């Protein structure tokens, strides 16, 4: 699976909100804090950078996939 190299933090936040049930709680500096209540409460911070680093993107996708009990590839669909 190849991760997108030019994905911005804002684009990732939009995707997580639209397809995975996350809501923006607040922003601290350049980090956007997202939260979802389902299947259990989960918070994640997404840097609001123009292009996310590959390791950062991979860690966020892995955390979302583990929490939602889906494959990381499923979270990537639609980006």
N, CA, C and O atoms as a GROMACS GRO file, in nm:
protein
  316
    1UNK      N    1   0.084  -0.117   0.000
    1UNK     CA    2   0.000   0.000   0.000
    1UNK      C    3   0.089   0.124   0.000
    1UNK      O    4   0.177   0.138   0.085
    2UNK      N    5   0.067   0.212  -0.095
    2UNK     CA    6   0.146   0.333  -0.107
    2UNK      C    7   0.066   0.449  -0.047
    2UNK      O    8  -0.049   0.474  -0.085
    3UNK      N    9   0.128   0.520   0.045
    3UNK     CA   10   0.062   0.633   0.109
    3UNK      C   11   0.079   0.758   0.023
    3UNK      O   12   0.183   0.775  -0.041
    4UNK      N   13  -0.021   0.845   0.020
    4UNK     CA   14  -0.009   0.969  -0.057
    4UNK      C   15   0.099   1.059   0.002
    4UNK      O   16   0.108   1.073   0.124
    5UNK      N   17   0.179   1.119  -0.083
    5UNK     CA   18   0.291   1.202  -0.039
    5UNK      C   19   0.253   1.349  -0.022
    5UNK      O   20   0.326   1.424   0.042
    6UNK      N   21   0.142   1.390  -0.078
    6UNK     CA   22   0.106   1.532  -0.078
    6UNK      C   23  -0.023   1.561  -0.002
    6UNK      O   24  -0.088   1.663  -0.027
    7UNK      N   25  -0.060   1.474   0.090
    7UNK     CA   26  -0.185   1.491   0.165
    7UNK      C   27  -0.165   1.593   0.277
    7UNK      O   28  -0.072   1.581   0.357
    8UNK      N   29  -0.253   1.691   0.281
    8UNK     CA   30  -0.243   1.792   0.388
    8UNK      C   31  -0.320   1.745   0.511
    8UNK      O   32  -0.406   1.657   0.503
    9UNK      N   33  -0.289   1.806   0.623
    9UNK     CA   34  -0.360   1.774   0.747
    9UNK      C   35  -0.507   1.809   0.738
    9UNK      O   36  -0.592   1.736   0.789
   10UNK      N   37  -0.538   1.921   0.674
   10UNK     CA   38  -0.678   1.962   0.657
   10UNK      C   39  -0.756   1.862   0.573
   10UNK      O   40  -0.872   1.832   0.604
   11UNK      N   41  -0.694   1.808   0.467
   11UNK     CA   42  -0.760   1.709   0.384
   11UNK      C   43  -0.786   1.580   0.462
   11UNK      O   44  -0.892   1.519   0.448
   12UNK      N   45  -0.691   1.541   0.545
   12UNK     CA   46  -0.710   1.421   0.627
   12UNK      C   47  -0.822   1.442   0.729
   12UNK      O   48  -0.903   1.352   0.751
   13UNK      N   49  -0.826   1.559   0.790
   13UNK     CA   50  -0.932   1.590   0.887
   13UNK      C   51  -1.069   1.584   0.818
   13UNK      O   52  -1.163   1.527   0.873
   14UNK      N   53  -1.079   1.641   0.700
   14UNK     CA   54  -1.205   1.638   0.624
   14UNK      C   55  -1.248   1.495   0.596
   14UNK      O   56  -1.365   1.461   0.610
   15UNK      N   57  -1.153   1.412   0.555
   15UNK     CA   58  -1.182   1.271   0.525
   15UNK      C   59  -1.229   1.196   0.651
   15UNK      O   60  -1.328   1.122   0.646
   16UNK      N   61  -1.159   1.214   0.761
   16UNK     CA   62  -1.196   1.144   0.884
   16UNK      C   63  -1.332   1.190   0.936
   16UNK      O   64  -1.407   1.110   0.991
   17UNK      N   65  -1.363   1.317   0.919
   17UNK     CA   66  -1.493   1.368   0.963
   17UNK      C   67  -1.605   1.315   0.874
   17UNK      O   68  -1.711   1.278   0.924
   18UNK      N   69  -1.582   1.313   0.744
   18UNK     CA   70  -1.688   1.275   0.650
   18UNK      C   71  -1.718   1.126   0.652
   18UNK      O   72  -1.834   1.086   0.649
   19UNK      N   73  -1.613   1.042   0.657
   19UNK     CA   74  -1.632   0.898   0.641
   19UNK      C   75  -1.618   0.815   0.769
   19UNK      O   76  -1.667   0.702   0.774
   20UNK      N   77  -1.554   0.868   0.870
   20UNK     CA   78  -1.524   0.784   0.987
   20UNK      C   79  -1.582   0.835   1.118
   20UNK      O   80  -1.549   0.782   1.223
   21UNK      N   81  -1.667   0.936   1.114
   21UNK     CA   82  -1.740   0.978   1.233
   21UNK      C   83  -1.663   1.061   1.334
   21UNK      O   84  -1.704   1.072   1.449
   22UNK      N   85  -1.551   1.120   1.293
   22UNK     CA   86  -1.473   1.205   1.384
   22UNK      C   87  -1.527   1.347   1.377
   22UNK      O   88  -1.575   1.392   1.273
   23UNK      N   89  -1.520   1.416   1.488
   23UNK     CA   90  -1.560   1.557   1.496
   23UNK      C   91  -1.445   1.639   1.549
   23UNK      O   92  -1.367   1.593   1.633
   24UNK      N   93  -1.433   1.760   1.500
   24UNK     CA   94  -1.328   1.850   1.546
   24UNK      C   95  -1.366   1.903   1.684
   24UNK      O   96  -1.472   1.964   1.701
   25UNK      N   97  -1.280   1.879   1.783
   25UNK     CA   98  -1.306   1.923   1.919
   25UNK      C   99  -1.249   2.063   1.938
   25UNK      O  100  -1.320   2.154   1.981
   26UNK      N  101  -1.122   2.081   1.904
   26UNK     CA  102  -1.058   2.211   1.909
   26UNK      C  103  -0.923   2.204   1.839
   26UNK      O  104  -0.882   2.100   1.788
   27UNK      N  105  -0.856   2.318   1.837
   27UNK     CA  106  -0.724   2.323   1.775
   27UNK      C  107  -0.627   2.386   1.873
   27UNK      O  108  -0.656   2.490   1.933
   28UNK      N  109  -0.511   2.322   1.888
   28UNK     CA  110  -0.406   2.373   1.975
   28UNK      C  111  -0.286   2.400   1.887
   28UNK      O  112  -0.218   2.307   1.842
   29UNK      N  113  -0.258   2.527   1.861
   29UNK     CA  114  -0.148   2.561   1.772
   29UNK      C  115  -0.174   2.506   1.634
   29UNK      O  116  -0.276   2.538   1.572
   30UNK      N  117  -0.082   2.424   1.584
   30UNK     CA  118  -0.100   2.369   1.449
   30UNK      C  119  -0.155   2.226   1.452
   30UNK      O  120  -0.148   2.156   1.352
   31UNK      N  121  -0.211   2.183   1.565
   31UNK     CA  122  -0.266   2.048   1.575
   31UNK      C  123  -0.417   2.054   1.594
   31UNK      O  124  -0.468   2.122   1.684
   32UNK      N  125  -0.488   1.982   1.509
   32UNK     CA  126  -0.633   1.972   1.516
   32UNK      C  127  -0.667   1.847   1.596
   32UNK      O  128  -0.620   1.738   1.564
   33UNK      N  129  -0.748   1.862   1.698
   33UNK     CA  130  -0.787   1.751   1.784
   33UNK      C  131  -0.924   1.699   1.737
   33UNK      O  132  -1.022   1.774   1.733
   34UNK      N  133  -0.927   1.571   1.702
   34UNK     CA  134  -1.051   1.506   1.659
   34UNK      C  135  -1.093   1.403   1.762
   34UNK      O  136  -1.010   1.346   1.833
   35UNK      N  137  -1.223   1.380   1.770
   35UNK     CA  138  -1.276   1.284   1.866
   35UNK      C  139  -1.394   1.211   1.804
   35UNK      O  140  -1.470   1.268   1.726
   36UNK      N  141  -1.408   1.084   1.839
   36UNK     CA  142  -1.524   1.006   1.798
   36UNK      C  143  -1.576   0.929   1.919
   36UNK      O  144  -1.497   0.882   2.001
   37UNK      N  145  -1.707   0.916   1.932
   37UNK     CA  146  -1.763   0.840   2.045
   37UNK      C  147  -1.783   0.692   2.015
   37UNK      O  148  -1.812   0.614   2.106
   38UNK      N  149  -1.768   0.650   1.888
   38UNK     CA  150  -1.802   0.513   1.852
   38UNK      C  151  -1.683   0.440   1.793
   38UNK      O  152  -1.609   0.501   1.716
   39UNK      N  153  -1.659   0.315   1.823
   39UNK     CA  154  -1.733   0.230   1.915
   39UNK      C  155  -1.704   0.262   2.062
   39UNK      O  156  -1.780   0.220   2.150
   40UNK      N  157  -1.597   0.335   2.089
   40UNK     CA  158  -1.568   0.386   2.222
   40UNK      C  159  -1.500   0.521   2.203
   40UNK      O  160  -1.454   0.550   2.092
   41UNK      N  161  -1.493   0.603   2.305
   41UNK     CA  162  -1.429   0.735   2.287
   41UNK      C  163  -1.284   0.723   2.241
   41UNK      O  164  -1.207   0.642   2.293
   42UNK      N  165  -1.248   0.804   2.143
   42UNK     CA  166  -1.112   0.803   2.088
   42UNK      C  167  -1.077   0.944   2.042
   42UNK      O  168  -1.154   1.008   1.970
   43UNK      N  169  -0.960   0.991   2.082
   43UNK     CA  170  -0.910   1.122   2.041
   43UNK      C  171  -0.782   1.104   1.963
   43UNK      O  172  -0.702   1.014   1.990
   44UNK      N  173  -0.763   1.191   1.865
   44UNK     CA  174  -0.642   1.187   1.785
   44UNK      C  175  -0.606   1.329   1.743
   44UNK      O  176  -0.695   1.411   1.717
   45UNK      N  177  -0.477   1.358   1.738
   45UNK     CA  178  -0.428   1.490   1.696
   45UNK      C  179  -0.372   1.479   1.555
   45UNK      O  180  -0.293   1.390   1.524
   46UNK      N  181  -0.414   1.572   1.469
   46UNK     CA  182  -0.367   1.575   1.331
   46UNK      C  183  -0.298   1.709   1.308
   46UNK      O  184  -0.359   1.814   1.328
   47UNK      N  185  -0.171   1.707   1.268
   47UNK     CA  186  -0.102   1.834   1.240
   47UNK      C  187  -0.165   1.902   1.118
   47UNK      O  188  -0.193   1.837   1.017
   48UNK      N  189  -0.188   2.031   1.128
   48UNK     CA  190  -0.248   2.108   1.018
   48UNK      C  191  -0.138   2.159   0.925
   48UNK      O  192  -0.130   2.278   0.897
   49UNK      N  193  -0.054   2.068   0.876
   49UNK     CA  194   0.056   2.104   0.788
   49UNK      C  195   0.013   2.090   0.643
   49UNK      O  196  -0.085   2.022   0.612
   50UNK      N  197   0.088   2.156   0.553
   50UNK     CA  198   0.052   2.150   0.411
   50UNK      C  199   0.073   2.010   0.354
   50UNK      O  200  -0.004   1.967   0.269
   51UNK      N  201   0.175   1.940   0.399
   51UNK     CA  202   0.197   1.802   0.357
   51UNK      C  203   0.240   1.722   0.480
   51UNK      O  204   0.342   1.753   0.542
   52UNK      N  205   0.162   1.620   0.512
   52UNK     CA  206   0.195   1.537   0.629
   52UNK      C  207   0.314   1.448   0.596
   52UNK      O  208   0.328   1.399   0.484
   53UNK      N  209   0.399   1.427   0.695
   53UNK     CA  210   0.510   1.335   0.678
   53UNK      C  211   0.455   1.192   0.674
   53UNK      O  212   0.351   1.163   0.733
   54UNK      N  213   0.524   1.106   0.604
   54UNK     CA  214   0.476   0.970   0.583
   54UNK      C  215   0.460   0.894   0.714
   54UNK      O  216   0.360   0.825   0.732
   55UNK      N  217   0.554   0.906   0.805
   55UNK     CA  218   0.544   0.838   0.934
   55UNK      C  219   0.427   0.888   1.017
   55UNK      O  220   0.360   0.809   1.084
   56UNK      N  221   0.402   1.018   1.013
   56UNK     CA  222   0.290   1.076   1.086
   56UNK      C  223   0.158   1.026   1.028
   56UNK      O  224   0.068   0.985   1.102
   57UNK      N  225   0.146   1.030   0.896
   57UNK     CA  226   0.026   0.981   0.829
   57UNK      C  227   0.002   0.834   0.859
   57UNK      O  228  -0.111   0.794   0.888
   58UNK      N  229   0.107   0.754   0.853
   58UNK     CA  230   0.096   0.611   0.882
   58UNK      C  231   0.049   0.586   1.025
   58UNK      O  232  -0.035   0.500   1.048
   59UNK      N  233   0.102   0.662   1.120
   59UNK     CA  234   0.062   0.645   1.260
   59UNK      C  235  -0.085   0.682   1.281
   59UNK      O  236  -0.156   0.612   1.354
   60UNK      N  237  -0.130   0.790   1.219
   60UNK     CA  238  -0.270   0.832   1.232
   60UNK      C  239  -0.362   0.728   1.170
   60UNK      O  240  -0.463   0.690   1.231
   61UNK      N  241  -0.329   0.682   1.049
   61UNK     CA  242  -0.412   0.581   0.983
   61UNK      C  243  -0.416   0.451   1.063
   61UNK      O  244  -0.520   0.387   1.071
   62UNK      N  245  -0.303   0.412   1.120
   62UNK     CA  246  -0.299   0.290   1.201
   62UNK      C  247  -0.385   0.303   1.326
   62UNK      O  248  -0.455   0.209   1.364
   63UNK      N  249  -0.382   0.420   1.390
   63UNK     CA  250  -0.462   0.442   1.511
   63UNK      C  251  -0.611   0.439   1.479
   63UNK      O  252  -0.690   0.379   1.553
   64UNK      N  253  -0.651   0.502   1.371
   64UNK     CA  254  -0.792   0.503   1.332
   64UNK      C  255  -0.837   0.362   1.295
   64UNK      O  256  -0.944   0.318   1.336
   65UNK      N  257  -0.755   0.291   1.216
   65UNK     CA  258  -0.791   0.155   1.175
   65UNK      C  259  -0.804   0.062   1.295
   65UNK      O  260  -0.897  -0.019   1.301
   66UNK      N  261  -0.713   0.073   1.390
   66UNK     CA  262  -0.719  -0.013   1.509
   66UNK      C  263  -0.844   0.019   1.591
   66UNK      O  264  -0.909  -0.073   1.642
   67UNK      N  265  -0.877   0.146   1.604
   67UNK     CA  266  -0.993   0.184   1.684
   67UNK      C  267  -1.124   0.141   1.618
   67UNK      O  268  -1.216   0.095   1.685
   68UNK      N  269  -1.132   0.157   1.487
   68UNK     CA  270  -1.254   0.121   1.414
   68UNK      C  271  -1.258  -0.026   1.375
   68UNK      O  272  -1.358  -0.072   1.319
   69UNK      N  273  -1.149  -0.100   1.404
   69UNK     CA  274  -1.140  -0.242   1.376
   69UNK      C  275  -1.157  -0.272   1.226
   69UNK      O  276  -1.232  -0.361   1.187
   70UNK      N  277  -1.084  -0.196   1.144
   70UNK     CA  278  -1.082  -0.216   0.999
   70UNK      C  279  -0.936  -0.217   0.954
   70UNK      O  280  -0.845  -0.188   1.031
   71UNK      N  281  -0.915  -0.251   0.828
   71UNK     CA  282  -0.780  -0.249   0.771
   71UNK      C  283  -0.739  -0.105   0.740
   71UNK      O  284  -0.823  -0.020   0.710
   72UNK      N  285  -0.610  -0.079   0.747
   72UNK     CA  286  -0.560   0.055   0.720
   72UNK      C  287  -0.594   0.097   0.576
   72UNK      O  288  -0.616   0.215   0.549
   73UNK      N  289  -0.598   0.001   0.484
   73UNK     CA  290  -0.632   0.030   0.344
   73UNK      C  291  -0.775   0.084   0.333
   73UNK      O  292  -0.804   0.168   0.248
   74UNK      N  293  -0.865   0.035   0.420
   74UNK     CA  294  -1.003   0.083   0.419
   74UNK      C  295  -1.011   0.229   0.460
   74UNK      O  296  -1.092   0.304   0.405
   75UNK      N  297  -0.929   0.269   0.555
   75UNK     CA  298  -0.928   0.409   0.598
   75UNK      C  299  -0.874   0.497   0.488
   75UNK      O  300  -0.917   0.611   0.473
   76UNK      N  301  -0.780   0.446   0.410
   76UNK     CA  302  -0.720   0.523   0.301
   76UNK      C  303  -0.812   0.546   0.183
   76UNK      O  304  -0.796   0.643   0.109
   77UNK      N  305  -0.910   0.458   0.163
   77UNK     CA  306  -1.000   0.470   0.048
   77UNK      C  307  -1.072   0.604   0.052
   77UNK      O  308  -1.121   0.648   0.156
   78UNK      N  309  -1.077   0.667  -0.063
   78UNK     CA  310  -1.146   0.796  -0.074
   78UNK      C  311  -1.057   0.915  -0.055
   78UNK      O  312  -1.103   1.029  -0.068
   79UNK      N  313  -0.930   0.894  -0.024
   79UNK     CA  314  -0.839   1.008  -0.009
   79UNK      C  315  -0.789   1.054  -0.144
   79UNK      O  316  -0.711   1.149  -0.152
   0.00000   0.00000   0.00000
